[in-house]
Amino acid sequence: MNRKTISRLLALLAVFALIAAACGDSSETTTGDTAAATTAAAAETTAAAAETTAAAAETTAAPEEAMALPGEGVDVTMARANWSTGYFQAEIYRLLLGELGYNVSPPSELELGPNQFYTALAEGDADLWANSWYPGHISWHQNELTDGSLVADHVSIVGEEMIAGGLQGFLITKATADEYGITHLDQLNDDPEITALFDTDGDGVAEIFGCQESWTCDNIITAQIAYSGWDNITQTIAGYDAMIAQMIDRVAQDEPGVIYTWTPSAYITELRPGDNVVWLAMEDILDDSNPTDFEGGEAFDQRPGTANLSPETCPAAADAGICQVGWSVADIQVTINNDFGDANPAALALLDAVKLSVIDVSLANVRQSNGEDTTEAIVAMAQEWIDNNRDLVDGWIAAAMAAA
């Protein structure tokens, strides 16, 4: 492990510390006891033969028991989201389902954005994924299918993969925040001097790095801007890897920059709250009024929109005692096709039982960012995690087998 990797791991742990585990015996036989010994020997021989017969019977039955996995002969189509921070947990779920005998397709073969996935799931083109972010993704449950039914009629949320695991919000370059006293995103809209810092094209509007198109967070940010009446703020919607790279460069040069990001991820080992960036607060929390009239946009409601962050990582918390980041802490969960769940009670029980650690997922994301980013490497990391948590996993498998 190189020094860069070690420093990033230490940074990650620091961030999480700020935000909130047989002897034998012998016997003798005399000449006068020969008859008794012979009789005893015969009895022992008979018993041994019986044991041999029983063992043979068990050996014959063993292959049948080995074939009695509930998923034998069942093909499962698994998708994954098109953000790399979700790849690791997708592979964990695939491997776990494989232990029940299911033949699960590689999630990498069906990589989708949420705008496509939920409709595909409802129409039976996929059976599940492990990358739902709720409540934000609930909006896609309102999509109407060709038969007039809604996605919500065909899909279900299962289990507690990472409840309250998705801290999200806006980070700003700490040097800029300190120099200009910026604690709230609203200041970029209301203060012309601050607006100008983030206006790179001279149109009088501050630009912030937002979210990749189709990830849902792009729609939520658009709704937040409309709801707050921020006429002087616009979000850049582009490939997230390109945006995060630009933000990292700006922060390294102490230049103004604001970006939406989240945990679990490796991003906060480069953009370190309290060190080179801080979380911004916002005055108003988006409710269910759907200011952009987006279909299902009522689910963009981010109330209460607060997080327990320290004043060192969120300067606005110094006065309020809590950071009003403007985003609810998301629940990361599995979503399945109802027909698949009804037909596979063992799989349903497994999906319901699995819970993952935000720190474990973040550490895997760090390893991905340090070069272990091929499908083979991510599968190996997932298998390593399963092996290291065998006792926990065995409990989940036992619960699934009991439900079969």
N, C-alpha and C positions, 0 to 999 in steps of 0.2 A: 504494500500500500504506500503510495507516494505522499509527499508532504502536502500537496494540494488536496488530495482526497481526505487526509486526516483533518486538515483545517476546515474543510467543508463539512465533515461529519461533526466536528466540534461546534461549528457555527449552527448547524441544524439543531443539535441538542440544546444549545444555548437559547435558541428561539423558542423551542418547546418549553424550556424552563421559564421563560418569560410569559408565555401564554398560559396559561393555567398553571413491577412489577412480577449320605447314604452309606453305612458300614455293613460289613457282612458278619455272619456268625458261623460257628462250626459245631459239629456234633459227632459223637462216636457211636459205633454199633458193635456190640460184642457178638462172639460166636453163638452164644445161647439165644440171641435175639434175631437170628437169621430169618426165620419165617416171618416174624413181625416186620423186619426190615424189608423183606421181599414184598410183603403186602403193602407196606407204606410206599415203597418205590413204585409199585403198580398203580397205586392211587395217584401218586404224584405225576406219573406218566400220563394217566388219563386226564388229570387236571391240565397238564401242559398241553395235551392235544386239544382240549377244549379251548384253552387260551389261544392256541395257534389258529384254530378255526374261527374264533371271534375276531382275532386280529386280521385274518384274511378277509372276513366279512367287512370289517371297517375299512380295510384298504380298498376293497371293491366299491364301497359306498363313497369314499373320499372324492373321487373325480366328480360324482354326481353333485356332492355338496359344493365343490369348487365352481361348478357351473350354475349354482343357484343364486347368482348375483341378480338383483332386480333390474339392472340395466342391460343385461345380456340381450343382444339383438336389436337394441333400440338406438337409432341414429339421432343425434342432437345437433342442431345448427345453432352455434353460438356466435354472436357478434361482439364487437368491441367498439368503443368510441374512438374518434379520430384525434384524441389528445394522448400523448405518450405517458402521462402520469397515471393513466388507467390501465396500461398494458399488463402490469405485474399482477394486479388482483384478478384480471380476466384469466390469466394462466393458472392462478391458484384454483379458481372455480372449475376450470376445465379439467385439471388433474384430479381434483376431488371427485368430480362426477365420474371420471374414468375409474376410480377405485370402486365405484358401485357397478362397474361393468358397462357403463354407457359409452358409446362410440361418438365422441364429441369432436366436431370439426374445429380446426384451428381458428381462434377468433380473428387472427390476422387476415383470414380469407374473406371476412365480411366486416370491413371497417367503415363505419358510417357516422355522420353527424346526427344529433338528436332529431333534427328536422326530417330526416329520412328513416331513422331507426324505428320510431314508434309506430309509424304506418306499416312498415315492413313486418314488425312484430305482430301487429293486429291481423295482418293478412296472411300470417303463417309462413312468411319467408324466413323468419328466424324464430327460435324458441326462447331465447333469453339473452341478456347481457348483465354485466355487473357494474355498469357505469352511469347509473341514473343519479342526477343531482336534484333533490327535492327540497323546497317546493317548486323551484324554477321550472323543472321539466314537466310539471303537471299540465302546463299549457298545451303540450303536444297531445295529451289525452283527449283533447277536444276536437282533434282533427276528424273530419267526416270521411268515411269510406264510400266507395261507389254504390254500396247497397243502402246507404242512408244511415247506417249505424256509426257510432263514434269509436275511436280507438279505445276509449275507456270501457266499452262494452266487452272488449276482448283481451284485456291485459290486467295484470295484478302486480302490486309491489310486494316483495317478499323479503323477510328477514331484516336484520339490523347490521348490515355490513360495517358501516362506520357512521353511527348516529352522531349528529353534531360534529362531524369530522371535517367538514368543508368550510374552514374560515376563509372569508373572501372580502375583498375591498380594494381600495386604491392606495398605492405607495407613492411617496414623493421623495425626491432627492433631499436628504437631510440638510445638506449645506444650504440649499435654497430655502427650505422651510425655516431654518434657524435665522438666516439673514433677514428674511422678510416677515417673520412671525406668522407663517402660514400654518394654520391648524385645521382649516375646513376647506373642502373643495369649493364651497360657495365663493370663497375669496377670489378664485380665478375668474369668476363671472362678474363680481361686484366691484373689484378694485382695478381700475384701468392700468395702474402700474404693474400689478401682478399679472393681469391678462396679457400684457405685452411680453412678459417673460416667456410665455408659452405659445406665443403667436409666431410661428416660424415662416408663414407665407405673407404676412403683412395685411391680412384681411380684417384685423381687429378682433379675431376670435381665437381663444385659447384652444390648443389641440392637446388632447390626452390620448395615450395609447389605450384602446379599449379591448375588444374581444374579437376573436376570429368569427367570421360569418358562419351562421348555422349552429353555433354552440349554445344559443339561448341567452348567454350573458350579454351578447351584443344587443339583443332586443330589450333586455332589462335595462341596460345603460341608456339606450335611446329613450325608454320610458322614464327613467330617472331624470334625464335632462329636461324632458317635456314637463314632468310633474313639478320640478323645482323652478321652472321658468328660466332656465339658464340659456339665454339667447347668445351669450358670449363664450360658450363652451361647445366643442364638438369632439366626438370620439373618432379616432382612426380605427377603421375596421380592416384588418389585413391578416396575413399569416402570423400566428402568435410567436413562433420562434424568431421571426425577423423583428418583431416589435420588442420582444424581451432583450434581444441582442442590442438593439439601439438604446434601450433604456439602461442596460448595464454599462454601455459606453458613456452615456451621459453622466451617470452616477460616478463613474471612475474619474471623470473630468470635473466633478462638482457642478455640472450644468443642470439647468432646470429640466425636470421630467416628471410625469405622472403616468402610472400604468395600473391597470386592473390586474390582480393576480390572486392566487389561492393557495391553500394547503389542503392535503398533502402534496408537496412538490419539492423539487430540488431548487426551484427558483429563489427561495428565501435563504439559500446558502450563498447566493451571489448578491441578492438584494436583501440585506440583513436589517430588519427593523430594530431601531435603536442604535445602529452602527452607521450605515451609510444611507439608510432610508428611514422614513417613519410612516405610520398609517395616518391617512387623512380622515377626518370626520365629515359629516354633512348635517345641515340643519334640519332638513325635512326627510322623512322616511317614506318611500314609495308605498302607497296603499293599494287597495284592489280596484281603484277607479279606472284603471286601464286608459291612461291619457292618450295613447297612440292608437287605440281601437284595434289592437292586435288580437286575432282570434285566440281565445283562451288567455288573453293578457291579464285577466283578473288574478291569475295565479302568480303574477310577478310581484305580488305583495311581499315586501321585505320586512314588515314589522315583526319583532320590535327593532331590528336593525342595530343591535348593540353587541359588543363583545367585551369580555373582561381582559382588557389590555392595560399595561402599565403606562404611566405618563412618559416613560423613557421611549416606549415604542409607539405611543399615540399621544402626542402633546395635549390634545383636547381633553384627555382624561384627567389632566391636572385640575381642571375646574369642575368637570361633571362627575368625576369619580368613576366613570365608565366611558368607553369609547363608542360613540354613535357612528359606527362605520357605514351605516346605511344599507347593510346587507344582513340578511338572516344567516346564521351559521347552518350550512346545508347538511342534509342527511344524504349520505352516499349509499345507495341501495341497489338490489337486484330487481329487475322487472322481467316478468315472464309472460308468455302466451298462455291464456287460461286452459286451452285444450291440452297443452303439454303438461301443465300442472295437474290437471284432473287425471290424466292417463299415467302419471308417474309420481305416485305418492312418496316414494323413497327419495327421488330427486327433490321434491318439494320440501320434505322434512330436512334434507341436507341444507338446501338454500336458506331455510328458515333458521338453522342453527348456527351458521358460520358468522363469526365476528372477527374483524381484522383491526390491527393496531395502526393508528395514523402514523406513529413514529416508524413502525416497521415498513410501511408503504413508502414513507418519505426517504428512508435509508435506501430502499431499493431504487427509488427515483434518482438518488445521488449516484448510485452505482451505474445506472443507465447513462447519466450525464457524463460519467467518467469513462465511457467506452463500452460498457456492457449493454449495448442497445440493440443487438441483433435479436431476432426471434429466438434463436437457439440459446443465447445468453439469458434472456428473460425467462424462458422456460426453465433453465437450469436454476436461476434464482428462486423461482416459484417452488421447484422441487426441493431445493435446499431449505426453504422456509417450512415446508410441510414436514421434512425429515427432522428439523429442529424443534418442531411443535407436535411431535407424534402423539403424545398423550392427549393433547387437546383435540387433534384431528380424529383420533380413534373414538373419542366420545361422540363427535359429530357423525361419524360413519355408523356407529352403533345405533344412534337415534334414527338414522335413515333406514337402516336394515330393519329396525323394529316397526317402522311405518309401512314397510313393503307389503 
